[in-house]
């Protein structure tokens, strides 16, 4: 593990930059002040089941029609009994009700006022019924009224060396991850903007210290922000072993994920050097060969546990951390056993809010789901809407599973 990972985090050191009135928020301190999740000491399990943490789901079969054919689910939120789904494939932000009925799209693709070119993420201001949509192509944030679905304004977030593709609204501000090809030592992971004026008000998490120097633009099929509607939403960088909570005082480290095989600053430098050498292509072969741990995602927290997905080389794994006992369990198979307890088809938790938890059977997994679960007779008959699911096929829109957390 690189030495920058040993000393990373705990409190928040705020230093005003007088020339620009932007705070330089660096995470520093001893990692021992954080909850430490030790993967090397974890108990290895064949399977971990959703039923250990979640109640049986309400099944939401999304309407399939020419108006709303979903190709790729990038981000989902639940707000006022509506499902907001960003489809990276069709470049649309769809709205469905809790019965799966298509309601409408928000905004349109184009070059006109209030239109976008390439959606990459969105976030909802629940207090003021506002939705903020990230346009990755123009590096702008578009603001819409959720009472009328009308366009309000656009904020430009691009600077000479800063862009981004993930967004989170939190208490009067929106945060954008920083993505740049500039690998200087003064880059930051997050930029903060005033939600009314669109003016930048802060910079947080020095990328060299927090994320092993990685700031390169690599758009994943999920947001880097988690628990978006929670009290303290989470953020974690692609090569960081620190899970950060957003608070009134800025980002503060919450959990340190420890492993002797976590990706290092040297691993990241090797990838970025090859990016330049091979003309803009990321090569992760060495990272995979050495089974380096990276890309913590799908962060999910209750009062008792914290779980997340991570990559070990090119292999997907899951970890569950018990807050009381401080014990960790890891597995290849985190299974929604309310649906099927024999075969693992990924249905990762893609939204965790006050209303409940959303798990999505994404389009890329519909074909194996119908082949190995439905047609093989493995679908549980106790599942709500069992008969309706049995009559679907792989061309249908995604199926959503809405769970309440176990108390």
Secondary structure, 3 states (H helix, E strand, C coil): CCHHHHCCCCEEEEEEECCCCEEEEEEECCHHHCEEEEHHHCEECCCEEHHHCECCCEEEECCCCCCCCCCCEEEEEEECCEEEEEECCCCEEEEEECCCCEEEECCCECCCCCCECCEEEEEEECCCCEEEEEECCCCEEEEEECCCCCEEEEEECCCCCCECCCEEEECCEEEEECECCCCCCCCEEEEEEECCCCCEEEEEEEHHHHCCCCCCCCCCCCCCEECCCCCCCEECCCCCCEEEEEECCEEEEEEEEECCCECCHHHHHHHHHHHHHCCCCCCCHHHHHCCCEEEEEEEEECCCEEEEEEEECCEEEEEEEECCCCCEEEECCEECCCCCCCCCCCCCEEEEECCEEEEEECHHHHHHHHHHHHCCCCCCCCCCCHHHHHCCCCCCCCEEEEECECC
